[in-house]
Every structure is written in C-alpha cells, then in structure tokens.
Amino acid sequence: MNNENPLLSKSYDFALQIVKLYQELTKNKREYVLSKQLLRAGTSVGANIAEANGAISKADFSAKISIAYKESLETKYWLNLLKDSEYIELSIANGLIEKAD
C-alpha cells in the first residue's frame, strides 16, 4: 500500500504478514481456531487506522485509534498463545509482536 501516512502503511504491511501467517497455519499446521482469531484481530488494526484517517471529528478519530490499539493488544495475545502452544516459531512470533507495538 502506497500511502503518505506511515502508521497506515505499517499497519497494512502488518496485516499482510498476519494474512500470510494465517495461510501457513491453516495449510501446513491445520490450525483453524486460534489462527482465525489472529486473522481477525491482526487485520482489524489497520482497518481501524484507515477509518481513523477519515474521521469526522477528534472524538471519532480517538475512538478508532483506541480500537486499533486494543486490536493490537489482542493480536499480541493470539501470537503469544500460538507461540507458547508451539504452532509458530519464537522468532516469527517475537517479530510480529514487536511490529504490533
């Protein structure tokens, strides 16, 4: 995604990585429940940032950014759970957790 907003660009790239991890988990590990939760939360971060970009007021912007932050926290939860249950490697999880921050 080519965008002048660095936060929007980073969150879009993050969402792409989450989608690719989801594809890997469902195809090769046959894991569907945790990975679906990760997909929903991880892609929601960028979607809410995109909505915040079009906010009609400061309150609307603040609400959307707050939701994006909460989705980021949830994404980190699912990444940690997938890591600790040995569905994904430590390095992959830690890299994505760092990007979620």
TORDO-956087 format. One record per atom (N, C-alpha, C, O): x, y, z; residue number from 0; residue in three letters. Coordinates in nm, 4 decimals. Example, Ala and Ser with C-alpha at 12.3 -4.5 7.8 and 13.67 -1.06 7.14 Angstrom:
{node {1.3190; -0.5690; 0.7800}; 0; 'ALA'} {node {1.2300; -0.4500; 0.7800}; 0; 'ALA'} {node {1.3200; -0.3300; 0.7800}; 0; 'ALA'} {node {1.4236; -0.3319; 0.8465}; 0; 'ALA'} {node {1.2850; -0.2250; 0.7080}; 1; 'SER'} {node {1.3670; -0.1060; 0.7140}; 1; 'SER'} {node {1.2900; 0.0030; 0.7870}; 1; 'SER'} {node {1.3409; 0.1138; 0.8039}; 1; 'SER'} 
***
This chain:
{node {0.0854; -0.1180; 0.0000}; 0; 'MET'} {node {0.0000; 0.0000; 0.0000}; 0; 'MET'} {node {0.0890; 0.1230; 0.0000}; 0; 'MET'} {node {0.1757; 0.1379; 0.0861}; 0; 'MET'} {node {0.0680; 0.2086; -0.0942}; 1; 'ASN'} {node {0.1449; 0.3316; -0.1025}; 1; 'ASN'} {node {0.0612; 0.4431; -0.0418}; 1; 'ASN'} {node {-0.0409; 0.4835; -0.0975}; 1; 'ASN'} {node {0.1060; 0.4919; 0.0732}; 2; 'ASN'} {node {0.0280; 0.5935; 0.1420}; 2; 'ASN'} {node {0.1226; 0.6898; 0.2115}; 2; 'ASN'} {node {0.2326; 0.6512; 0.2511}; 2; 'ASN'} {node {0.0819; 0.8116; 0.2262}; 3; 'GLU'} {node {0.1641; 0.9117; 0.2937}; 3; 'GLU'} {node {0.1598; 0.8977; 0.4447}; 3; 'GLU'} {node {0.2453; 0.9530; 0.5139}; 3; 'GLU'} {node {0.0638; 0.8262; 0.4967}; 4; 'ASN'} {node {0.0507; 0.8065; 0.6407}; 4; 'ASN'} {node {0.1335; 0.6837; 0.6815}; 4; 'ASN'} {node {0.0964; 0.5711; 0.6484}; 4; 'ASN'} {node {0.2449; 0.7041; 0.7526}; 5; 'PRO'} {node {0.3311; 0.5900; 0.7874}; 5; 'PRO'} {node {0.2622; 0.4867; 0.8765}; 5; 'PRO'} {node {0.2883; 0.3670; 0.8638}; 5; 'PRO'} {node {0.1755; 0.5314; 0.9655}; 6; 'LEU'} {node {0.1054; 0.4376; 1.0523}; 6; 'LEU'} {node {0.0119; 0.3484; 0.9707}; 6; 'LEU'} {node {0.0025; 0.2282; 0.9956}; 6; 'LEU'} {node {-0.0558; 0.4070; 0.8746}; 7; 'LEU'} {node {-0.1453; 0.3303; 0.7884}; 7; 'LEU'} {node {-0.0656; 0.2307; 0.7038}; 7; 'LEU'} {node {-0.1065; 0.1158; 0.6874}; 7; 'LEU'} {node {0.0475; 0.2751; 0.6506}; 8; 'SER'} {node {0.1318; 0.1860; 0.5701}; 8; 'SER'} {node {0.1864; 0.0706; 0.6528}; 8; 'SER'} {node {0.1845; -0.0443; 0.6088}; 8; 'SER'} {node {0.2348; 0.1010; 0.7722}; 9; 'LYS'} {node {0.2896; -0.0040; 0.8598}; 9; 'LYS'} {node {0.1817; -0.1032; 0.9025}; 9; 'LYS'} {node {0.2059; -0.2238; 0.9079}; 9; 'LYS'} {node {0.0642; -0.0523; 0.9324}; 10; 'SER'} {node {-0.0431; -0.1428; 0.9759}; 10; 'SER'} {node {-0.0923; -0.2288; 0.8596}; 10; 'SER'} {node {-0.1341; -0.3427; 0.8803}; 10; 'SER'} {node {-0.0876; -0.1753; 0.7381}; 11; 'TYR'} {node {-0.1253; -0.2539; 0.6200}; 11; 'TYR'} {node {-0.0239; -0.3656; 0.5967}; 11; 'TYR'} {node {-0.0619; -0.4800; 0.5715}; 11; 'TYR'} {node {0.1047; -0.3326; 0.6051}; 12; 'ASP'} {node {0.2095; -0.4339; 0.5896}; 12; 'ASP'} {node {0.1987; -0.5407; 0.6986}; 12; 'ASP'} {node {0.2184; -0.6594; 0.6728}; 12; 'ASP'} {node {0.1673; -0.4969; 0.8203}; 13; 'PHE'} {node {0.1482; -0.5893; 0.9312}; 13; 'PHE'} {node {0.0319; -0.6845; 0.9016}; 13; 'PHE'} {node {0.0421; -0.8051; 0.9243}; 13; 'PHE'} {node {-0.0774; -0.6296; 0.8514}; 14; 'ALA'} {node {-0.1940; -0.7117; 0.8171}; 14; 'ALA'} {node {-0.1586; -0.8156; 0.7110}; 14; 'ALA'} {node {-0.2030; -0.9301; 0.7187}; 14; 'ALA'} {node {-0.0792; -0.7758; 0.6127}; 15; 'LEU'} {node {-0.0354; -0.8718; 0.5100}; 15; 'LEU'} {node {0.0447; -0.9869; 0.5711}; 15; 'LEU'} {node {0.0279; -1.1024; 0.5321}; 15; 'LEU'} {node {0.1310; -0.9550; 0.6659}; 16; 'GLN'} {node {0.2088; -1.0596; 0.7329}; 16; 'GLN'} {node {0.1184; -1.1520; 0.8131}; 16; 'GLN'} {node {0.1414; -1.2729; 0.8184}; 16; 'GLN'} {node {0.0165; -1.0958; 0.8748}; 17; 'ILE'} {node {-0.0789; -1.1766; 0.9514}; 17; 'ILE'} {node {-0.1557; -1.2689; 0.8568}; 17; 'ILE'} {node {-0.1764; -1.3861; 0.8882}; 17; 'ILE'} {node {-0.1977; -1.2175; 0.7424}; 18; 'VAL'} {node {-0.2694; -1.3000; 0.6439}; 18; 'VAL'} {node {-0.1814; -1.4157; 0.5982}; 18; 'VAL'} {node {-0.2282; -1.5291; 0.5881}; 18; 'VAL'} {node {-0.0547; -1.3879; 0.5707}; 19; 'LYS'} {node {0.0370; -1.4936; 0.5267}; 19; 'LYS'} {node {0.0599; -1.5965; 0.6362}; 19; 'LYS'} {node {0.0679; -1.7160; 0.6079}; 19; 'LYS'} {node {0.0706; -1.5519; 0.7605}; 20; 'LEU'} {node {0.0847; -1.6462; 0.8712}; 20; 'LEU'} {node {-0.0408; -1.7313; 0.8851}; 20; 'LEU'} {node {-0.0322; -1.8520; 0.9076}; 20; 'LEU'} {node {-0.1574; -1.6687; 0.8716}; 21; 'TYR'} {node {-0.2836; -1.7430; 0.8762}; 21; 'TYR'} {node {-0.2870; -1.8507; 0.7678}; 21; 'TYR'} {node {-0.3264; -1.9644; 0.7937}; 21; 'TYR'} {node {-0.2462; -1.8147; 0.6479}; 22; 'GLN'} {node {-0.2437; -1.9124; 0.5382}; 22; 'GLN'} {node {-0.1510; -2.0291; 0.5712}; 22; 'GLN'} {node {-0.1838; -2.1450; 0.5455}; 22; 'GLN'} {node {-0.0366; -1.9976; 0.6274}; 23; 'GLU'} {node {0.0595; -2.1009; 0.6664}; 23; 'GLU'} {node {0.0021; -2.1918; 0.7755}; 23; 'GLU'} {node {0.0135; -2.3142; 0.7679}; 23; 'GLU'} {node {-0.0589; -2.1313; 0.8754}; 24; 'LEU'} {node {-0.1142; -2.2088; 0.9863}; 24; 'LEU'} {node {-0.2269; -2.3012; 0.9423}; 24; 'LEU'} {node {-0.2354; -2.4156; 0.9869}; 24; 'LEU'} {node {-0.3120; -2.2519; 0.8559}; 25; 'THR'} {node {-0.4252; -2.3353; 0.8138}; 25; 'THR'} {node {-0.3838; -2.4413; 0.7126}; 25; 'THR'} {node {-0.4373; -2.5521; 0.7131}; 25; 'THR'} {node {-0.2889; -2.4079; 0.6262}; 26; 'LYS'} {node {-0.2475; -2.5021; 0.5224}; 26; 'LYS'} {node {-0.1548; -2.6107; 0.5766}; 26; 'LYS'} {node {-0.1781; -2.7294; 0.5543}; 26; 'LYS'} {node {-0.0508; -2.5703; 0.6470}; 27; 'ASN'} {node {0.0517; -2.6657; 0.6881}; 27; 'ASN'} {node {0.0356; -2.7203; 0.8291}; 27; 'ASN'} {node {0.0748; -2.8338; 0.8563}; 27; 'ASN'} {node {-0.0209; -2.6419; 0.9181}; 28; 'LYS'} {node {-0.0364; -2.6872; 1.0569}; 28; 'LYS'} {node {-0.1779; -2.7358; 1.0869}; 28; 'LYS'} {node {-0.2028; -2.7962; 1.1912}; 28; 'LYS'} {node {-0.2690; -2.7095; 0.9959}; 29; 'ARG'} {node {-0.4101; -2.7460; 1.0131}; 29; 'ARG'} {node {-0.4685; -2.6896; 1.1427}; 29; 'ARG'} {node {-0.5458; -2.7553; 1.2124}; 29; 'ARG'} {node {-0.4288; -2.5652; 1.1726}; 30; 'GLU'} {node {-0.4790; -2.4970; 1.2916}; 30; 'GLU'} {node {-0.5761; -2.3901; 1.2436}; 30; 'GLU'} {node {-0.5387; -2.3031; 1.1649}; 30; 'GLU'} {node {-0.7003; -2.3958; 1.2902}; 31; 'TYR'} {node {-0.8043; -2.3076; 1.2376}; 31; 'TYR'} {node {-0.8637; -2.2119; 1.3408}; 31; 'TYR'} {node {-0.9049; -2.1017; 1.3046}; 31; 'TYR'} {node {-0.8691; -2.2500; 1.4654}; 32; 'VAL'} {node {-0.9392; -2.1692; 1.5646}; 32; 'VAL'} {node {-0.8559; -2.0491; 1.6087}; 32; 'VAL'} {node {-0.9007; -1.9352; 1.5956}; 32; 'VAL'} {node {-0.7367; -2.0726; 1.6604}; 33; 'LEU'} {node {-0.6510; -1.9633; 1.7067}; 33; 'LEU'} {node {-0.6101; -1.8738; 1.5904}; 33; 'LEU'} {node {-0.6065; -1.7514; 1.6029}; 33; 'LEU'} {node {-0.5797; -1.9359; 1.4785}; 34; 'SER'} {node {-0.5347; -1.8574; 1.3629}; 34; 'SER'} {node {-0.6454; -1.7666; 1.3091}; 34; 'SER'} {node {-0.6165; -1.6574; 1.2601}; 34; 'SER'} {node {-0.7699; -1.8091; 1.3174}; 35; 'LYS'} {node {-0.8811; -1.7245; 1.2726}; 35; 'LYS'} {node {-0.8948; -1.6026; 1.3640}; 35; 'LYS'} {node {-0.9222; -1.4920; 1.3175}; 35; 'LYS'} {node {-0.8755; -1.6239; 1.4934}; 36; 'GLN'} {node {-0.8804; -1.5120; 1.5880}; 36; 'GLN'} {node {-0.7672; -1.4135; 1.5587}; 36; 'GLN'} {node {-0.7865; -1.2919; 1.5612}; 36; 'GLN'} {node {-0.6483; -1.4687; 1.5308}; 37; 'LEU'} {node {-0.5332; -1.3856; 1.4963}; 37; 'LEU'} {node {-0.5612; -1.3056; 1.3696}; 37; 'LEU'} {node {-0.5306; -1.1865; 1.3630}; 37; 'LEU'} {node {-0.6181; -1.3698; 1.2706}; 38; 'LEU'} {node {-0.6501; -1.3027; 1.1442}; 38; 'LEU'} {node {-0.7457; -1.1859; 1.1662}; 38; 'LEU'} {node {-0.7251; -1.0768; 1.1131}; 38; 'LEU'} {node {-0.8490; -1.2096; 1.2439}; 39; 'ARG'} {node {-0.9482; -1.1040; 1.2680}; 39; 'ARG'} {node {-0.8880; -0.9852; 1.3415}; 39; 'ARG'} {node {-0.9079; -0.8701; 1.3026}; 39; 'ARG'} {node {-0.8135; -1.0143; 1.4492}; 40; 'ALA'} {node {-0.7562; -0.9056; 1.5286}; 40; 'ALA'} {node {-0.6441; -0.8346; 1.4523}; 40; 'ALA'} {node {-0.6379; -0.7116; 1.4508}; 40; 'ALA'} {node {-0.5563; -0.9118; 1.3895}; 41; 'GLY'} {node {-0.4404; -0.8543; 1.3222}; 41; 'GLY'} {node {-0.4739; -0.7681; 1.2026}; 41; 'GLY'} {node {-0.4046; -0.6701; 1.1752}; 41; 'GLY'} {node {-0.5794; -0.8033; 1.1310}; 42; 'THR'} {node {-0.6194; -0.7214; 1.0162}; 42; 'THR'} {node {-0.7080; -0.6044; 1.0585}; 42; 'THR'} {node {-0.7198; -0.5056; 0.9862}; 42; 'THR'} {node {-0.7693; -0.6159; 1.1743}; 43; 'SER'} {node {-0.8550; -0.5090; 1.2243}; 43; 'SER'} {node {-0.7758; -0.3855; 1.2663}; 43; 'SER'} {node {-0.8275; -0.2738; 1.2630}; 43; 'SER'} {node {-0.6505; -0.4059; 1.3056}; 44; 'VAL'} {node {-0.5671; -0.2919; 1.3459}; 44; 'VAL'} {node {-0.5626; -0.1894; 1.2325}; 44; 'VAL'} {node {-0.5971; -0.0729; 1.2520}; 44; 'VAL'} {node {-0.5210; -0.2322; 1.1169}; 45; 'GLY'} {node {-0.5097; -0.1418; 1.0027}; 45; 'GLY'} {node {-0.6434; -0.0875; 0.9558}; 45; 'GLY'} {node {-0.6533; 0.0281; 0.9146}; 45; 'GLY'} {node {-0.7462; -0.1708; 0.9621}; 46; 'ALA'} {node {-0.8786; -0.1252; 0.9198}; 46; 'ALA'} {node {-0.9269; -0.0096; 1.0069}; 46; 'ALA'} {node {-0.9863; 0.0860; 0.9570}; 46; 'ALA'} {node {-0.9017; -0.0187; 1.1352}; 47; 'ASN'} {node {-0.9434; 0.0894; 1.2249}; 47; 'ASN'} {node {-0.8572; 0.2146; 1.2077}; 47; 'ASN'} {node {-0.9061; 0.3265; 1.2231}; 47; 'ASN'} {node {-0.7302; 0.1959; 1.1759}; 48; 'ILE'} {node {-0.6451; 0.3115; 1.1475}; 48; 'ILE'} {node {-0.6918; 0.3794; 1.0189}; 48; 'ILE'} {node {-0.6925; 0.5022; 1.0099}; 48; 'ILE'} {node {-0.7304; 0.3002; 0.9201}; 49; 'ALA'} {node {-0.7831; 0.3567; 0.7959}; 49; 'ALA'} {node {-0.9117; 0.4353; 0.8228}; 49; 'ALA'} {node {-0.9321; 0.5428; 0.7663}; 49; 'ALA'} {node {-0.9977; 0.3816; 0.9086}; 50; 'GLU'} {node {-1.1201; 0.4530; 0.9441}; 50; 'GLU'} {node {-1.0884; 0.5818; 1.0188}; 50; 'GLU'} {node {-1.1538; 0.6839; 0.9977}; 50; 'GLU'} {node {-0.9875; 0.5771; 1.1066}; 51; 'ALA'} {node {-0.9486; 0.6966; 1.1808}; 51; 'ALA'} {node {-0.9010; 0.8055; 1.0859}; 51; 'ALA'} {node {-0.9215; 0.9242; 1.1112}; 51; 'ALA'} {node {-0.8373; 0.7647; 0.9763}; 52; 'ASN'} {node {-0.7916; 0.8610; 0.8754}; 52; 'ASN'} {node {-0.9071; 0.9425; 0.8189}; 52; 'ASN'} {node {-0.8899; 1.0582; 0.7807}; 52; 'ASN'} {node {-1.0234; 0.8819; 0.8141}; 53; 'GLY'} {node {-1.1403; 0.9513; 0.7608}; 53; 'GLY'} {node {-1.2350; 1.0016; 0.8675}; 53; 'GLY'} {node {-1.3524; 1.0267; 0.8402}; 53; 'GLY'} {node {-1.1851; 1.0162; 0.9878}; 54; 'ALA'} {node {-1.2699; 1.0586; 1.0991}; 54; 'ALA'} {node {-1.3317; 1.1954; 1.0733}; 54; 'ALA'} {node {-1.2713; 1.2821; 1.0101}; 54; 'ALA'} {node {-1.4528; 1.2124; 1.1234}; 55; 'ILE'} {node {-1.5229; 1.3396; 1.1036}; 55; 'ILE'} {node {-1.5058; 1.4340; 1.2220}; 55; 'ILE'} {node {-1.5468; 1.5500; 1.2168}; 55; 'ILE'} {node {-1.4445; 1.3827; 1.3293}; 56; 'SER'} {node {-1.4198; 1.4671; 1.4463}; 56; 'SER'} {node {-1.3016; 1.4103; 1.5245}; 56; 'SER'} {node {-1.2570; 1.2982; 1.5002}; 56; 'SER'} {node {-1.2525; 1.4898; 1.6181}; 57; 'LYS'} {node {-1.1434; 1.4420; 1.7040}; 57; 'LYS'} {node {-1.1894; 1.3236; 1.7882}; 57; 'LYS'} {node {-1.1126; 1.2302; 1.8116}; 57; 'LYS'} {node {-1.3130; 1.3270; 1.8332}; 58; 'ALA'} {node {-1.3665; 1.2170; 1.9137}; 58; 'ALA'} {node {-1.3760; 1.0888; 1.8312}; 58; 'ALA'} {node {-1.3444; 0.9805; 1.8805}; 58; 'ALA'} {node {-1.4188; 1.1009; 1.7071}; 59; 'ASP'} {node {-1.4275; 0.9859; 1.6168}; 59; 'ASP'} {node {-1.2879; 0.9292; 1.5914}; 59; 'ASP'} {node {-1.2681; 0.8077; 1.5947}; 59; 'ASP'} {node {-1.1912; 1.0177; 1.5660}; 60; 'PHE'} {node {-1.0530; 0.9750; 1.5454}; 60; 'PHE'} {node {-1.0008; 0.9013; 1.6682}; 60; 'PHE'} {node {-0.9423; 0.7936; 1.6566}; 60; 'PHE'} {node {-1.0218; 0.9584; 1.7831}; 61; 'SER'} {node {-0.9743; 0.8986; 1.9085}; 61; 'SER'} {node {-1.0366; 0.7614; 1.9324}; 61; 'SER'} {node {-0.9686; 0.6687; 1.9762}; 61; 'SER'} {node {-1.1635; 0.7490; 1.9040}; 62; 'ALA'} {node {-1.2324; 0.6208; 1.9232}; 62; 'ALA'} {node {-1.1736; 0.5136; 1.8316}; 62; 'ALA'} {node {-1.1489; 0.4014; 1.8759}; 62; 'ALA'} {node {-1.1512; 0.5466; 1.7053}; 63; 'LYS'} {node {-1.0974; 0.4481; 1.6097}; 63; 'LYS'} {node {-0.9534; 0.4099; 1.6430}; 63; 'LYS'} {node {-0.9160; 0.2931; 1.6325}; 63; 'LYS'} {node {-0.8729; 0.5077; 1.6828}; 64; 'ILE'} {node {-0.7347; 0.4772; 1.7212}; 64; 'ILE'} {node {-0.7321; 0.3912; 1.8465}; 64; 'ILE'} {node {-0.6481; 0.3022; 1.8590}; 64; 'ILE'} {node {-0.8230; 0.4168; 1.9390}; 65; 'SER'} {node {-0.8310; 0.3350; 2.0604}; 65; 'SER'} {node {-0.8678; 0.1904; 2.0275}; 65; 'SER'} {node {-0.8133; 0.0970; 2.0863}; 65; 'SER'} {node {-0.9588; 0.1728; 1.9350}; 66; 'ILE'} {node {-0.9968; 0.0376; 1.8926}; 66; 'ILE'} {node {-0.8780; -0.0312; 1.8256}; 66; 'ILE'} {node {-0.8532; -0.1493; 1.8497}; 66; 'ILE'} {node {-0.8050; 0.0414; 1.7421}; 67; 'ALA'} {node {-0.6867; -0.0150; 1.6768}; 67; 'ALA'} {node {-0.5851; -0.0609; 1.7816}; 67; 'ALA'} {node {-0.5255; -0.1677; 1.7679}; 67; 'ALA'} {node {-0.5657; 0.0187; 1.8848}; 68; 'TYR'} {node {-0.4729; -0.0168; 1.9923}; 68; 'TYR'} {node {-0.5181; -0.1447; 2.0636}; 68; 'TYR'} {node {-0.4375; -0.2340; 2.0898}; 68; 'TYR'} {node {-0.6464; -0.1523; 2.0942}; 69; 'LYS'} {node {-0.6998; -0.2720; 2.1602}; 69; 'LYS'} {node {-0.6845; -0.3959; 2.0725}; 69; 'LYS'} {node {-0.6534; -0.5042; 2.1221}; 69; 'LYS'} {node {-0.7063; -0.3797; 1.9425}; 70; 'GLU'} {node {-0.6891; -0.4921; 1.8500}; 70; 'GLU'} {node {-0.5425; -0.5341; 1.8435}; 70; 'GLU'} {node {-0.5126; -0.6525; 1.8277}; 70; 'GLU'} {node {-0.4526; -0.4395; 1.8554}; 71; 'SER'} {node {-0.3099; -0.4703; 1.8598}; 71; 'SER'} {node {-0.2767; -0.5540; 1.9830}; 71; 'SER'} {node {-0.2012; -0.6508; 1.9745}; 71; 'SER'} {node {-0.3332; -0.5164; 2.0969}; 72; 'LEU'} {node {-0.3135; -0.5947; 2.2192}; 72; 'LEU'} {node {-0.3688; -0.7360; 2.2045}; 72; 'LEU'} {node {-0.3056; -0.8327; 2.2470}; 72; 'LEU'} {node {-0.4864; -0.7477; 2.1442}; 73; 'GLU'} {node {-0.5451; -0.8799; 2.1227}; 73; 'GLU'} {node {-0.4588; -0.9624; 2.0272}; 73; 'GLU'} {node {-0.4402; -1.0823; 2.0479}; 73; 'GLU'} {node {-0.4074; -0.8997; 1.9249}; 74; 'THR'} {node {-0.3207; -0.9690; 1.8296}; 74; 'THR'} {node {-0.1989; -1.0262; 1.9006}; 74; 'THR'} {node {-0.1595; -1.1400; 1.8753}; 74; 'THR'} {node {-0.1396; -0.9474; 1.9891}; 75; 'LYS'} {node {-0.0239; -0.9954; 2.0638}; 75; 'LYS'} {node {-0.0605; -1.1142; 2.1525}; 75; 'LYS'} {node {0.0197; -1.2059; 2.1703}; 75; 'LYS'} {node {-0.1803; -1.1123; 2.2076}; 76; 'TYR'} {node {-0.2271; -1.2252; 2.2884}; 76; 'TYR'} {node {-0.2299; -1.3536; 2.2045}; 76; 'TYR'} {node {-0.1785; -1.4571; 2.2469}; 76; 'TYR'} {node {-0.2903; -1.3461; 2.0850}; 77; 'TRP'} {node {-0.3009; -1.4645; 1.9994}; 77; 'TRP'} {node {-0.1633; -1.5100; 1.9510}; 77; 'TRP'} {node {-0.1376; -1.6300; 1.9408}; 77; 'TRP'} {node {-0.0756; -1.4157; 1.9216}; 78; 'LEU'} {node {0.0604; -1.4522; 1.8803}; 78; 'LEU'} {node {0.1339; -1.5255; 1.9930}; 78; 'LEU'} {node {0.2011; -1.6258; 1.9692}; 78; 'LEU'} {node {0.1207; -1.4749; 2.1143}; 79; 'ASN'} {node {0.1837; -1.5423; 2.2285}; 79; 'ASN'} {node {0.1257; -1.6813; 2.2512}; 79; 'ASN'} {node {0.1992; -1.7755; 2.2810}; 79; 'ASN'} {node {-0.0036; -1.6940; 2.2375}; 80; 'LEU'} {node {-0.0676; -1.8242; 2.2552}; 80; 'LEU'} {node {-0.0227; -1.9227; 2.1474}; 80; 'LEU'} {node {0.0045; -2.0389; 2.1774}; 80; 'LEU'} {node {-0.0150; -1.8779; 2.0245}; 81; 'LEU'} {node {0.0330; -1.9634; 1.9156}; 81; 'LEU'} {node {0.1799; -2.0014; 1.9353}; 81; 'LEU'} {node {0.2205; -2.1135; 1.9046}; 81; 'LEU'} {node {0.2579; -1.9080; 1.9861}; 82; 'LYS'} {node {0.3991; -1.9349; 2.0137}; 82; 'LYS'} {node {0.4127; -2.0367; 2.1274}; 82; 'LYS'} {node {0.4865; -2.1345; 2.1153}; 82; 'LYS'} {node {0.3417; -2.0133; 2.2365}; 83; 'ASP'} {node {0.3546; -2.0999; 2.3540}; 83; 'ASP'} {node {0.2957; -2.2388; 2.3323}; 83; 'ASP'} {node {0.3335; -2.3340; 2.4007}; 83; 'ASP'} {node {0.2036; -2.2505; 2.2376}; 84; 'SER'} {node {0.1485; -2.3818; 2.2037}; 84; 'SER'} {node {0.2258; -2.4475; 2.0893}; 84; 'SER'} {node {0.1882; -2.5535; 2.0393}; 84; 'SER'} {node {0.3349; -2.3817; 2.0493}; 85; 'GLU'} {node {0.4306; -2.4316; 1.9504}; 85; 'GLU'} {node {0.3745; -2.4466; 1.8092}; 85; 'GLU'} {node {0.4185; -2.5322; 1.7324}; 85; 'GLU'} {node {0.2770; -2.3624; 1.7762}; 86; 'TYR'} {node {0.2288; -2.3584; 1.6385}; 86; 'TYR'} {node {0.3169; -2.2702; 1.5516}; 86; 'TYR'} {node {0.3311; -2.2940; 1.4317}; 86; 'TYR'} {node {0.3766; -2.1672; 1.6136}; 87; 'ILE'} {node {0.4667; -2.0814; 1.5383}; 87; 'ILE'} {node {0.5994; -2.0688; 1.6140}; 87; 'ILE'} {node {0.6053; -2.0839; 1.7360}; 87; 'ILE'} {node {0.7036; -2.0412; 1.5390}; 88; 'GLU'} {node {0.8367; -2.0289; 1.5966}; 88; 'GLU'} {node {0.8496; -1.9010; 1.6786}; 88; 'GLU'} {node {0.7820; -1.8012; 1.6536}; 88; 'GLU'} {node {0.9372; -1.9074; 1.7755}; 89; 'LEU'} {node {0.9638; -1.7944; 1.8633}; 89; 'LEU'} {node {1.0033; -1.6700; 1.7840}; 89; 'LEU'} {node {0.9544; -1.5607; 1.8124}; 89; 'LEU'} {node {1.0901; -1.6852; 1.6862}; 90; 'SER'} {node {1.1385; -1.5696; 1.6093}; 90; 'SER'} {node {1.0263; -1.5039; 1.5291}; 90; 'SER'} {node {1.0209; -1.3814; 1.5187}; 90; 'SER'} {node {0.9375; -1.5843; 1.4730}; 91; 'ILE'} {node {0.8241; -1.5301; 1.3966}; 91; 'ILE'} {node {0.7308; -1.4540; 1.4900}; 91; 'ILE'} {node {0.6905; -1.3413; 1.4613}; 91; 'ILE'} {node {0.6970; -1.5175; 1.6026}; 92; 'ALA'} {node {0.6069; -1.4542; 1.6987}; 92; 'ALA'} {node {0.6663; -1.3243; 1.7520}; 92; 'ALA'} {node {0.5988; -1.2214; 1.7552}; 92; 'ALA'} {node {0.7914; -1.3291; 1.7934}; 93; 'ASN'} {node {0.8530; -1.2095; 1.8503}; 93; 'ASN'} {node {0.8646; -1.0958; 1.7494}; 93; 'ASN'} {node {0.8478; -0.9790; 1.7847}; 93; 'ASN'} {node {0.8932; -1.1297; 1.6242}; 94; 'GLY'} {node {0.8998; -1.0270; 1.5206}; 94; 'GLY'} {node {0.7661; -0.9582; 1.4997}; 94; 'GLY'} {node {0.7596; -0.8359; 1.4865}; 94; 'GLY'} {node {0.6588; -1.0375; 1.4968}; 95; 'LEU'} {node {0.5255; -0.9801; 1.4772}; 95; 'LEU'} {node {0.4786; -0.9060; 1.6023}; 95; 'LEU'} {node {0.4113; -0.8034; 1.5916}; 95; 'LEU'} {node {0.5128; -0.9562; 1.7196}; 96; 'ILE'} {node {0.4756; -0.8872; 1.8434}; 96; 'ILE'} {node {0.5429; -0.7508; 1.8484}; 96; 'ILE'} {node {0.4813; -0.6521; 1.8885}; 96; 'ILE'} {node {0.6679; -0.7455; 1.8080}; 97; 'GLU'} {node {0.7397; -0.6184; 1.8042}; 97; 'GLU'} {node {0.6729; -0.5206; 1.7069}; 97; 'GLU'} {node {0.6617; -0.4016; 1.7363}; 97; 'GLU'} {node {0.6291; -0.5703; 1.5927}; 98; 'LYS'} {node {0.5616; -0.4844; 1.4945}; 98; 'LYS'} {node {0.4233; -0.4411; 1.5450}; 98; 'LYS'} {node {0.3763; -0.3321; 1.5122}; 98; 'LYS'} {node {0.3595; -0.5255; 1.6235}; 99; 'ALA'} {node {0.2284; -0.4905; 1.6788}; 99; 'ALA'} {node {0.2382; -0.3751; 1.7781}; 99; 'ALA'} {node {0.1421; -0.3008; 1.7980}; 99; 'ALA'} {node {0.3548; -0.3610; 1.8400}; 100; 'ASP'} {node {0.3756; -0.2493; 1.9332}; 100; 'ASP'} {node {0.3862; -0.1199; 1.8564}; 100; 'ASP'} {node {0.4038; -0.0138; 1.9164}; 100; 'ASP'} 
***
